[in-house]
Amino acid sequence: MSNIECLLEQLTVEATEAARQGQWDRVIALYNQRGAKGQQSPLSPKARQTLMESDQWLITRIQEAQAAIKQQLLDIQDQRRRLTVLKRQWGESPTTPARHLLTI
């Protein structure tokens, strides 16, 4: 394994660990470094396969994180909708400031 392949593998391992910790900005930075270094020389088929397997693992984690965020946003949207319904049921206008409600 060449020096560049070792470096690329190390950057990928660090990116994988950062992803496990939810440090997505660090993952992006490490992949940017890997992209810059990877253009310097061709990789062996074994090194390419190893990197592709790691990349696939990371893609799966990103998709899982995106799905979780999407679900949280949908839950928040549903809660807001319920609160709006409750406000209407209580006769409160969503735009009426609280101080005006005390005078009614």
N, C-alpha and C positions, 0 to 999 in steps of 0.2 A: 504494500500500500504506500503510495507516494505521500510526501509531506502535505500537499494540497488536499489530498483525499482525507488525511487525518484531520486537518484543520476543518474541512467541511463537515466531517462527521462530528467533531467536537462542537461546532456551532449548532448543528442539528440537535445534539443531545442537550445542549444548554437551552435551546428553543423549546424542546419538549418539556423540560423541567419548568421553564417559565410558564408554559401553557398549563401545566398541572397546577401551578400556583395562581393562575388567572392573571398573570402579568402580560397582557396582550401587547402593550407597547414594546415591551422587551422582546417578545416573539418577533414582532415586525422588524425591530432593529437587527436582531440576529439573522433573520432571513435576508435582510438587505445586505448585510455583510457577506453572507454565504453566496448570494447572487453575484456580488462584485468579485469575490475570490474564485467562484466557480467558472468564470469566464476566462480565467488565466490559462487553463490547460484542460485537455480532454480527460474524462474519467474512465476508469475500467468498468466493465459491465457489472461486476460485483458491487463496486462502490455506488454506481447508479441505482442498482436494485435496492441497496440498503437505504439510500436517501429517499427513494420513491416510497418505500414501506413506511419510513418515518413521516414523510409528507402526507401519506394517506391517513395515518393515525391522527395527525394534526388537523387535517381537513375534517375528519369525523368529529373531533372535539369542538372545532369551530362551529360546525353545523348544530351540535348539541347545545352549545352556548347560545347561538342565535335562536334556536327553538325555545329555550328557556326564557330568554328575554322577550320573545314574541308572546309567549304565554302570559308572562307577567304584565305586559302591556294590555293584553286582552282582558285580564282580570281587573286591572285598574279601570279600564274603560267600562267594564260591566258594573263595578262599584260606583263609578260616577253616575252612570245611568240610574242605578237604584237610588242614589242620594237625590237626584233630580226628581224622581218620582215621589220620594218621601216629602221633599220640599213642596211639591205641588199638592200632595194630599193634606199637608198641614196648612195650606193656604198661603204659603210663603212664596213670593216671587224670587226666582234665582238671582235677580239683580238688586233686590231690595236690601239696603244696608241694615244691619242688626239694630242700630239706634232707632230707626223708624218703626221697627216691629214693637218696640216697648211702648210706643204711644198709641197703638191700636187698641 
